[in-house]
Amino acid sequence: MNNTKKALLVCAIVFPSAAWSGPPMMQPGLWEITTKMEMPGMPMAMPPTKITHCYTPQDVENTGKTIPKDPSCTLDSHSVSGNKVAWTMSCKEKNGNMKGSGEMTYKGASYDGMMKMSVQSRGEQTMNMTYRYSGRRLGDCKK
């Protein structure tokens, strides 16, 4: 085995995460998440909403747990490419069904993204909505 291969093998064994992955996509901790909904035809823009959420190390290891969704929704698929996560979801409500797709770009201590949802209400026309997300890490979770 030549010296270059030996050096690469040693680096992979001693520093496995540095050898095979980049910086963390999202850091665990307390996050402030801002959501803004846009819907064509609305006479007035809805104000953005802000919430805080504590993400554990286990949450950030599974990107499916960091995707914003309502409890009535199911994550149909998600994929990771670099620091981007894309997903599709569906929601079953008693008044109609929703389908959507989105993408989030993670930057360690912040992220931004968007999701497009289509709502098919019973007996009414389809409504389209766009949700825009931004998040920033505030610090460690409060115990």
C-alpha positions in Angstrom: 0.0 0.0 0.0 1.5 3.4 -1.0 1.9 6.2 1.5 -1.0 8.2 0.1 -3.5 5.3 0.6 -2.1 4.7 4.1 -2.6 8.4 5.0 -6.2 8.4 3.7 -7.0 5.2 5.6 -5.5 6.6 8.8 -7.5 9.9 8.4 -10.7 7.9 7.8 -10.2 5.8 10.9 -9.0 8.6 13.2 -11.3 11.4 11.9 -14.4 9.5 10.4 -16.8 12.4 10.5 -14.3 14.9 9.1 -13.4 12.4 6.3 -16.9 11.7 5.1 -19.1 14.6 6.0 -19.2 18.4 6.1 -20.3 20.6 9.0 -23.6 19.7 10.7 -26.7 20.8 8.7 -28.5 21.9 11.8 -27.2 22.3 15.4 -29.3 21.0 18.3 -30.7 23.5 20.7 -33.4 26.2 21.1 -34.6 27.6 17.7 -36.8 30.5 16.7 -38.9 29.6 13.7 -40.6 32.2 11.6 -43.4 31.1 9.2 -45.1 33.4 6.6 -48.1 32.2 4.6 -48.9 33.6 1.2 -52.1 32.9 -0.7 -53.1 34.4 -4.0 -56.2 36.4 -3.9 -56.1 37.2 -0.2 -57.0 40.9 0.3 -54.5 41.3 3.0 -51.1 39.6 3.8 -51.1 37.5 6.9 -48.5 38.5 9.5 -45.6 36.1 10.1 -45.8 33.8 13.1 -42.9 33.0 15.4 -42.5 30.0 17.6 -39.6 28.5 19.6 -38.8 24.8 19.5 -36.1 22.7 21.2 -34.4 20.3 18.8 -32.5 17.4 20.4 -29.4 15.8 18.9 -31.6 12.9 17.8 -34.0 15.3 16.0 -31.2 16.9 14.0 -29.8 13.4 13.0 -33.1 12.6 11.4 -33.9 15.4 8.9 -37.5 14.2 8.7 -38.0 15.5 12.3 -36.8 19.0 11.4 -39.3 19.5 8.5 -42.2 21.7 9.5 -45.6 19.9 9.5 -48.9 19.7 11.1 -49.8 16.6 13.2 -52.5 15.7 10.7 -49.9 15.5 7.9 -47.8 12.6 6.8 -44.3 12.9 5.4 -44.6 11.0 2.2 -40.9 11.3 1.1 -37.8 13.3 1.8 -34.3 13.4 0.4 -31.1 15.0 1.3 -28.6 16.5 -1.1 -25.7 18.4 0.5 -27.2 21.0 2.9 -30.7 20.8 1.2 -33.6 18.7 2.2 -36.6 18.3 -0.1 -39.9 16.6 0.8 -43.5 15.8 -0.1 -46.3 15.5 2.3 -50.1 14.9 2.4 -52.7 15.9 5.0 -56.1 14.5 5.5 -58.6 16.9 7.1 -62.3 16.4 7.7 -63.0 19.3 5.3 -60.6 18.3 2.6 -57.1 17.1 1.7 -53.8 18.9 1.2 -50.7 17.9 -0.8 -47.4 19.8 -0.8 -43.7 19.8 -1.5 -41.0 21.9 0.0 -37.3 22.5 0.3 -35.1 23.7 3.2 -31.5 24.9 3.1 -29.6 24.3 6.4 -26.7 26.5 7.4 -25.7 25.0 10.9 -27.2 27.8 13.1 -29.9 29.0 10.6 -32.1 27.7 7.8 -34.5 29.0 5.3 -37.0 27.3 3.0 -40.4 27.1 1.5 -43.3 24.8 0.9 -46.1 24.9 -1.6 -49.4 23.4 -0.5 -52.5 22.7 -2.6 -55.8 22.4 -0.6 -58.8 20.6 -2.2 -61.8 21.4 0.0 -65.0 19.5 -0.6 -67.3 21.3 -3.0 -64.9 24.2 -3.4 -62.1 25.1 -5.8 -58.5 24.3 -5.1 -56.5 26.8 -3.0 -52.8 27.2 -3.3 -50.6 28.4 -0.5 -46.9 29.1 -0.1 -45.2 28.9 3.3 -41.8 30.5 3.8 -39.7 29.4 6.7 -36.7 30.8 8.4 -35.0 29.6 11.6 -32.2 30.6 13.8 -30.6 29.0 16.7 -31.0 31.0 19.9 -28.8 28.8 22.2 -29.1 25.7 24.3 -32.4 24.3 25.2 -33.8 25.3 28.6 -33.8 22.4 31.0 
